Amino acid sequence: MAELGITVLGGEEKCRVCGEDRILMVCEGEYEPGDRIVFETDETDTFYVIRVDSSLDEAYVYLKERKVEYVIPFAEKKISYNPACFTGGPLYHYAQGGESGERKLPQSGI
């Protein structure tokens, strides 16, 4: 079982949650420039399912390090995102250990 943690940081820690294998964090408030989401785990070189915002799809990622930081985009860096991303509150973040065979890849139909 993987130990997981999610933290929202700005000038100080805004919200934090820890757990095993699957965690969901709901945080009141809004993002400010300089904020970042930090995903932490005790198991590296394995797959995880991560969602950085409720208006974005989850990502199936391979983590090689114990800690990954996602900087919240603002101004021109946010142009390519859905306008609802990273706005308002509450803020939702999700992380789950990706067991082998748990997620099926899309079929090409060929």
VEXROMI-497966 format. One record per residue: x, y, z of N, C-alpha, C, O in turn. Coordinates in steps of 0.2 Angstrom, whole numbers, plus 5000, padded with zeros to 4 digits. Atoms other than C-alpha are relative to their C-alpha. Layout:
BEGIN
XYZXYZXYZXYZ
...
REM end
This chain:
BEGIN
500449945000500050005000500450065000500950075004
499649945001500750174995499750055005499150065006
500149954996500750315007500050064996500450084992
500149945004500050474998499950065004499650065009
500249944997499950655002499950054995500250054989
500249945004499250814994500150065004499750065009
499949944997499750984999499950064996500250064990
500149945003499151154993500450055003500350075009
499549954997500551284996500050074996499950074990
499949935003500651474993500650025004501150005004
499549974995501651585005500049955006500549955010
500050054994501151455018499549944998499249944993
500450065001500251285019499350025000499050045006
500749995000498451305014499549945002499049955005
500450064999497751135015500549934999501049944995
499550065001498550955017499549945002499149945007
500350064999497850775017500549944999500949954994
499650065001498750605019499649945001499149945004
500450075000498150425017500449954996501049964994
499850065004498450255009499749994994499049994994
500250025007498250214991499550044996499650054990
500549965004496750334987499950065005499650045011
500249944996496550514994499650054996499850064990
500449945003495350654990500150065005499950055011
499949944996495650834996499550054998499550064992
500549945001494250964997500350065004500350055010
499749944997494951135001499650064999499550084993
500349945001494051295004500550064998501150055000
499549945001494751454997500150004992499849974988
499849995007495451514980500750004999501150015004
499349995001497151504972500250074999499850114997
499649945001498351644971500649994996500949944997
499350015004499851674960500549985005500650005010
499550034996501251574966499849935004500249905006
500350064997500151434973500249944996500349944990
499850065003500651254969499749945004499649945010
500350064997499951074972500649955001500949944996
499450044999501250954979499749935002499349925006
500250074999500950764977500649965003501149975000
499550034997501950654988499949925001499349915002
500150074999502250464990500649975002501150005002
499450044998503350334998500249954995500749924996
499850055005503350224983500150034993499750064990
499849985007504250274967500149954995500049894996
500050045006504450204950499449954999499449894998
500650045001502650154949499550054997499650114997
500549965003501050224941499550035005499449995010
500549974996499750344949499550034996499650054990
500549965003498150424945499950065004499850065010
500049944996498150604949499550054996499550054990
500449955003496850744946500250075004500150075010
499849944997497450924949499550055001499550105004
500649965000495751004947499449974998499449924994
500650035001493950954947499850014992499449974990
500249995007493751024929500549974995500449984989
499650045004495150924922500049935001499849905006
500050074999495250744918500649975004501150015005
499450034997496350624928500549984996500449974990
499450025004498050584922500349945003500449935009
499650064998498950414923500750014999500950024993
499349985001500750454927500449965004500249925008
499550044997502350364931500450055004500750095001
499649964996503250444946500649975002500749915004
499450034999505050424947500350035007500850015009
499849964994505250544962499550005006498949985004
500450004995504450554979499550065001499050055004
500449944999503750724977500050034993500550044989
500149965006503050814962499650065001499050065005
500449944999502450994961499750034994500050024988
500449975005501151074950499850075001499550085006
500149924999501151264949499450024996499350004991
500749985002499451334947500150064995500550114996
499949955005499451434930499550065001498950065003
500449945000498851614930500250044993500750034990
499949955006498751754916500149964994499749924992
499950035007499451704899500249925001500149894996
499950084999499951524906499449965001499449905000
500650044999498151484909499650004994499049974994
500449995006497551524891499849934997499249934995
500250065004497551344885499649955005499449905003
500450044996496551284900499250025000499150074997
500749985000494651274902499950065005500350065010
500149944995494051444910499849985007499950025011
500250014993493351354925500649975004500549965010
499450034997495051274929500350055005500450115004
499649964995495851334945499750065003500050115004
500449954997494451454950499549985005499349935005
500550014995493251474964500249955005500849935006
499950054995493051354978499449965001498949984998
499450034997493051224985500449974995500249964989
499550035005494551154977500149925001500149905007
500050075000494650964973500649974997500849994992
499450035003496250864971499949925002499649905007
500150074999496350674970500749964998501049984993
499550045001497750544970499949935002499649915007
500150074998497750354969500649964997500849984992
499550055002499050214967499749964994499149944994
500250045006498950134950500249934999500849924997
499850075000498949954951500049974993499749994989
500050025007499449854936499449964999499149925002
500750035002497949794926499450045002498950025000
500649964998496849924935499750044995499150054994
500349955006496650044920500249974994500749954992
500050035007496349974903500250064995499850114996
499849955005497150074889499450004994499249944993
500550005005495950134875500249954994500849954992
499950045006495750014860500050044994499650084993
499949965006496250074843499449984995499250024991
500550025004494849974835500249974993499849964989
499750035007496049904821500049935001500249904996
REM end
